[in-house]
Amino acid sequence: MALADTLAAAAIDAAYLAWGKAASYTPPGGGSAAPCTVLLDVRDSGARPEDGSPPAGQAWIEVRAREVAAPLAGGTFTMTVGAKIYEILSRPLPADADGYAWKMWVE
């Protein structure tokens, strides 16, 4: 791994360490849940799409590709604390140019 790749991966890991929340991912249709750490952005009721924010009631989740290799629309993330379940609404997209993480809309 090149130095730039190592530094990028370390920066992403630091973000998950600082702001990550414990969760588990279950693929569509059920199956084994995979433990993971996610970045969760839930907007308040005043959020508007023109602000570039998720509409009220929606959120986005980001997960490292090494923890969930291929999340799919219809799959769910269950938060470890509180057991809140978020269903993936969109096709997951790479969160960065190097494919270290996935980002998706959830509700």
DOTILO-263304 format. One line per field, with one value per residue (C-alpha): residue number from 1; z, y, x. Coordinates in Angstrom, 1 decimal, m for minus. Layout:
<sites>
resi = NUM | ...
zz = Z | ...
yy = Y | ...
xx = X | ...
</sites>
This chain:
<sites>
resi = 1 | 2 | 3 | 4 | 5 | 6 | 7 | 8 | 9 | 10 | 11 | 12 | 13 | 14 | 15 | 16 | 17 | 18 | 19 | 20 | 21 | 22 | 23 | 24 | 25 | 26 | 27 | 28 | 29 | 30 | 31 | 32 | 33 | 34 | 35 | 36 | 37 | 38 | 39 | 40 | 41 | 42 | 43 | 44 | 45 | 46 | 47 | 48 | 49 | 50 | 51 | 52 | 53 | 54 | 55 | 56 | 57 | 58 | 59 | 60 | 61 | 62 | 63 | 64 | 65 | 66 | 67 | 68 | 69 | 70 | 71 | 72 | 73 | 74 | 75 | 76 | 77 | 78 | 79 | 80 | 81 | 82 | 83 | 84 | 85 | 86 | 87 | 88 | 89 | 90 | 91 | 92 | 93 | 94 | 95 | 96 | 97 | 98 | 99 | 100 | 101 | 102 | 103 | 104 | 105 | 106 | 107
zz = 0.0 | m1.0 | 1.6 | 0.4 | 0.6 | 4.1 | 5.2 | 3.6 | 5.3 | 8.7 | 8.4 | 7.6 | 10.5 | 12.8 | 11.7 | 12.5 | 15.9 | 16.8 | 15.5 | 14.7 | 16.1 | 16.7 | 14.4 | 12.5 | 8.8 | 7.6 | 3.8 | 2.1 | 2.8 | 6.1 | 6.7 | 9.1 | 10.6 | 10.3 | 13.1 | 11.8 | 12.8 | 10.9 | 10.5 | 10.9 | 9.8 | 10.9 | 10.1 | 12.2 | 11.1 | 9.6 | 7.1 | 3.5 | 0.4 | m1.1 | 1.8 | 0.6 | 3.7 | 3.9 | 4.0 | 7.5 | 8.6 | 6.4 | 7.1 | 5.5 | 6.7 | 5.8 | 6.5 | 5.7 | 2.8 | 4.8 | 7.3 | 4.8 | 1.4 | m0.6 | 1.1 | m0.9 | m1.1 | 1.1 | 3.6 | 7.1 | 9.7 | 13.4 | 15.9 | 18.8 | 21.3 | 21.1 | 18.5 | 15.9 | 12.5 | 9.3 | 5.9 | 2.9 | 0.4 | m2.3 | m4.2 | m2.0 | m3.6 | m2.8 | m0.2 | m1.4 | m4.6 | m3.2 | m2.2 | 1.5 | 2.4 | 1.2 | 1.6 | 1.3 | 2.2 | 4.9 | 6.6
yy = 0.0 | 3.4 | 6.1 | 8.2 | 5.2 | 4.4 | 8.0 | 8.1 | 4.9 | 6.2 | 9.4 | 7.5 | 5.1 | 8.2 | 9.6 | 6.3 | 6.1 | 9.7 | 9.7 | 6.1 | 4.3 | 0.5 | m1.2 | m4.4 | m4.8 | m7.3 | m7.9 | m7.7 | m10.8 | m11.5 | m13.5 | m13.2 | m9.7 | m8.3 | m6.1 | m2.8 | 0.8 | 3.5 | 7.3 | 8.4 | 11.8 | 12.3 | 15.7 | 17.7 | 18.5 | 21.9 | 20.3 | 21.0 | 19.2 | 22.5 | 22.8 | 19.6 | 17.9 | 14.7 | 15.6 | 15.5 | 11.9 | 10.6 | 10.2 | 8.9 | 6.2 | 5.6 | 2.3 | 1.1 | m1.3 | m3.7 | m4.2 | m4.4 | m5.3 | m4.8 | m3.2 | m3.3 | m1.3 | m2.9 | m4.0 | m2.7 | m1.3 | m1.8 | 0.5 | m1.4 | 1.3 | 1.9 | m0.8 | 1.8 | 0.2 | 2.1 | 0.7 | 1.5 | 3.5 | 4.2 | 2.3 | 2.6 | 4.8 | 4.9 | 7.6 | 8.4 | 8.0 | 5.0 | 2.9 | 2.8 | 3.4 | 3.3 | 6.0 | 5.6 | 7.2 | 5.4 | 5.9
xx = 0.0 | 1.4 | 2.0 | m1.0 | m3.3 | m2.1 | m2.6 | m6.1 | m7.1 | m5.8 | m7.8 | m11.0 | m10.4 | m9.8 | m13.2 | m15.0 | m13.2 | m14.2 | m17.8 | m18.7 | m21.6 | m21.8 | m24.4 | m25.0 | m25.9 | m28.5 | m28.8 | m32.2 | m34.4 | m32.6 | m29.5 | m26.6 | m26.1 | m22.6 | m21.3 | m19.9 | m19.3 | m21.2 | m21.3 | m24.9 | m26.2 | m29.9 | m31.3 | m33.8 | m37.3 | m36.2 | m33.8 | m34.5 | m33.2 | m32.0 | m29.6 | m27.9 | m29.2 | m31.4 | m35.1 | m36.7 | m37.1 | m34.3 | m30.7 | m27.5 | m25.2 | m21.6 | m19.9 | m16.4 | m16.1 | m13.9 | m16.8 | m19.6 | m18.3 | m21.5 | m24.4 | m27.7 | m30.8 | m33.4 | m30.8 | m30.9 | m28.6 | m29.6 | m28.0 | m26.5 | m27.5 | m31.3 | m31.9 | m33.1 | m33.4 | m32.5 | m33.5 | m31.3 | m33.4 | m30.8 | m28.1 | m25.0 | m22.3 | m18.6 | m18.1 | m14.6 | m12.5 | m10.5 | m13.5 | m12.8 | m16.4 | m20.0 | m22.6 | m26.4 | m29.7 | m31.7 | m35.0
</sites>
